[in-house]
């Protein structure tokens, strides 16, 4: 499983639902790093402006053609290389920890930036295409997971008195 969030790309390797922590980890750059790189390419002074970063982040995640900053539209295609460079570093960091992916039958991609990373992998690692799976509601994957665990814990507590 690869959880692509705002600040990190987290990955969890498992076999038959048993986590393999030695092959799991995180990379400290993700979607916000992509947005910062785009902002820096447009104008380095934009990097620390919350509203600008938010607009760029949304444009990246929604695969928009343009982003509007200060009343001007910027073509997102011009910044695809900068975005892909951040995602490439995350993918390589994941491979450095996980190792070869030949023993993985499924690779589930989730998180707020999951769709972006999913498309990056489809384009840059075509050998993974048949194994890649995308969580349909990836933005809320963690929230759903926490809810499932909380429901399970509550049911266990109730059953055990």
N, C-alpha and C positions, 0 to 999 in steps of 0.2 A: 504494500500500500504506500502511495506517495501522497502526502497531504501538503498542498501548495498554499501557504498562507500569505499574509502580508509581509511578515518579517523573516520567515524561515521556510525551507523546504524540508519537511520531516518525512522519514521513510522507515517503515516497519516491515521486516522480513519475517515470514512465518511459514511453518510447515504443518498442515493439518490443524490449523487454528492455534498452534503453539508458537509463541514469539521466539525468534532467534535474535537476541539482543546484540550478539557480536556482529551481526550483519545489518543492524539497524542504526539509525543516527539522524543527524540533522545538518543542514547547511545554512549559515546565517545570512543568506541573501535570497530574496524572493521577489514578490510583486512590487513592494515599495522600492526596492533597489532598481527595478525596471523603470518605475515612474521617476525616480531621482535621475537616472541616466538620461531619460527623455528631456526632463526639465533642464538638466545641465547642458544638453545639446542645443536646446532652444535659446537659453540664456542662463548662465551660471547663477545669476541672482535669484532665479525662480526656485532653486532647490529647497529653500527653507520656507516657502510659502505654502501653508497647509492647503488652502483652497485650490491652488494650482496642482499640487501633488494629487489631491483627491480627484480633480477633473481628469488628469492624465491617467491615474490608476483605473478610473471607470472606463475611459476610452480604450485602454489596453484590454481590460477584462471583457468588455462588451464588443470588442473587435470593431470599433468605430473607425470610419475613414478619416475623421478629423477630430481635433480637440480645440475648443475655443478658450483662448487665454487673452485676457486684456482686450477683448473685442476682435481679436484676430484668429482666424482658423488656421491650424497647422495640420498638414497631411501626416497621418500616423505612419504611412508606408516609409517615409523618410527615416524613421527611427527604429524600424524593424531590426536592423543590424545591432543596435545598442541593446534592445530588449533580448534578442537571441543570445547575445554575449553573456548576459547575466544568467539566462536559463541554461546555457551551455556549462557555465561554471558549476551550477547546481547539479546538473546531470553528471558531470565528471566527478564531483565530490561524492555523489551517491554511488557511482560505480567504484570509486576508490574504497568505499566502506563495504558495499554489498558484494563486490566482485562480479564475476561473470553472471549473466542473467539466464543462462541456458537451463537452469533447473527450476525456473519459475514458469508455471503454466498460465498464470494470470497476474497482471499488474493493474491494480485498481488506483486510479488517479482521482483525488478529491480535493476539497478546499476551495476557498474563494478564487484562487488563481488556477484551479484544476483544469479548466477548459483551455486556458492559454498553454499550460505545460503539456497537456494532452496533444494539442495540435503541434507544438514544438517537437515532441517525441515522434509523432507520426511523420513529420517532415525530415527530421535529422537522424532518426533511428528506425528506418523503415522495417528492419528485421523484427521489431517489437510489435508491429501493427496488429497482428492476429491475436496477441496476448493482452493488448491494452484494453482496459475497460474504464468507462467514465461513469462516476456516480452522478445520476440525473439531477440531484439537488445538492451538488457538491459544496455550495456556499454554506450550507447549514449542516454538513456532515458531522462536525464535532458536536454541535448542539444536539442533533439526533442521537449520537452515540452516548452523550452524557445522560440524555433522557432515558435511553434503554437501560443503562447501568443503574440509574436511580430507581426506575421502576422495578428492576430485578432485585435490587437491594431492599426496597420497601416490601416487596412480596415475600422475600426470604425472612425479613424481620417479622412480618405479620404471621407467617407460617410457623415460625419458631417461638412464637409467643411473646 
